[in-house]
Amino acid sequence: MRIYGDSRSGNCYKLQLVLSHLGRTAEWTEVDVLSGYTRTPEFLQLNPTGQIPLLVADDGRTLSQSNAILYYLAQGSALIPVDPWAHAKMLEWQYFEQYTHEPTIAVARFIQSFLGMPEERRAEYEVKRKGGERALGVMEQHLAQAPYFGGSQMTLADISLYAYTHVADEGGFDLSRYSAVCRWLERVAAEPGHLPMQSPGAYLP
């Protein structure tokens, strides 16, 4: 099993994190998201969308979209609730992460920390930052009442949301304003099997 990913990307880090929690390994091919490699004919043969992360199974089948890969990797583990309602709530938070959280917090981080805040993207950044603050507010409200997004124990929803939240400061977000979110970040980081985000090329499963 091989995974193509940029270790600086939260969507790619999710996979490193879940593998660590599961005690599993995969061959990791580091891809600089800014290099243009994902638009080459070689990569587009693997994934026509030109996106990472991408999992290539031992038999050559491919799977993209970070949360879909998480779901595949974690099948049968405690990270996926068995109870139908709890399972659906996990998915609810993962959809929130991909449609509300990631498009704002991750993009703000990309513009500020990866691109260096070019003037032509400053207005877009301000819109993303405001959207990210709203997303953090929703998370804060939930975490004031429950320790995890899956309720009493960590699930894939927590891994999905942790990936970009724990580096949200790199997008200009002041996490100290969200005390429940900060406690949750500490809780997730203290879980057995936790793996900090790696520098490019440093991830060695």
Rosetta blueprint (number, residue, H / E / L):
1 M L
2 R E
3 I E
4 Y E
5 G E
6 D L
7 S L
8 R L
9 S L
10 G H
11 N H
12 C H
13 Y H
14 K H
15 L H
16 Q H
17 L H
18 V H
19 L H
20 S H
21 H H
22 L H
23 G L
24 R L
25 T L
26 A L
27 E E
28 W E
29 T E
30 E E
31 V L
32 D L
33 V L
34 L L
35 S L
36 G L
37 Y H
38 T H
39 R H
40 T L
41 P H
42 E H
43 F H
44 L H
45 Q H
46 L H
47 N L
48 P L
49 T L
50 G L
51 Q L
52 I L
53 P L
54 L E
55 L E
56 V E
57 A L
58 D L
59 D L
60 G L
61 R L
62 T E
63 L E
64 S E
65 Q L
66 S H
67 N H
68 A H
69 I H
70 L H
71 Y H
72 Y H
73 L H
74 A L
75 Q L
76 G L
77 S L
78 A L
79 L L
80 I L
81 P L
82 V L
83 D L
84 P H
85 W H
86 A H
87 H H
88 A H
89 K H
90 M H
91 L H
92 E H
93 W H
94 Q H
95 Y H
96 F H
97 E H
98 Q H
99 Y H
100 T H
101 H H
102 E H
103 P H
104 T H
105 I H
106 A H
107 V H
108 A H
109 R H
110 F H
111 I H
112 Q H
113 S H
114 F H
115 L L
116 G L
117 M L
118 P L
119 E H
120 E H
121 R H
122 R H
123 A H
124 E H
125 Y H
126 E H
127 V H
128 K H
129 R H
130 K H
131 G H
132 G H
133 E H
134 R H
135 A H
136 L H
137 G H
138 V H
139 M H
140 E H
141 Q H
142 H H
143 L H
144 A L
145 Q L
146 A L
147 P L
148 Y E
149 F L
150 G L
151 G E
152 S L
153 Q L
154 M L
155 T L
156 L H
157 A H
158 D H
159 I H
160 S H
161 L H
162 Y H
163 A H
164 Y H
165 T H
166 H L
167 V L
168 A H
169 D H
170 E H
171 G H
172 G L
173 F L
174 D L
175 L H
176 S H
177 R H
178 Y L
179 S H
180 A H
181 V H
182 C H
183 R H
184 W H
185 L H
186 E H
187 R H
188 V H
189 A H
190 A L
191 E L
192 P L
193 G L
194 H L
195 L L
196 P L
197 M L
198 Q L
199 S L
200 P L
201 G L
202 A L
203 Y L
204 L L
205 P L
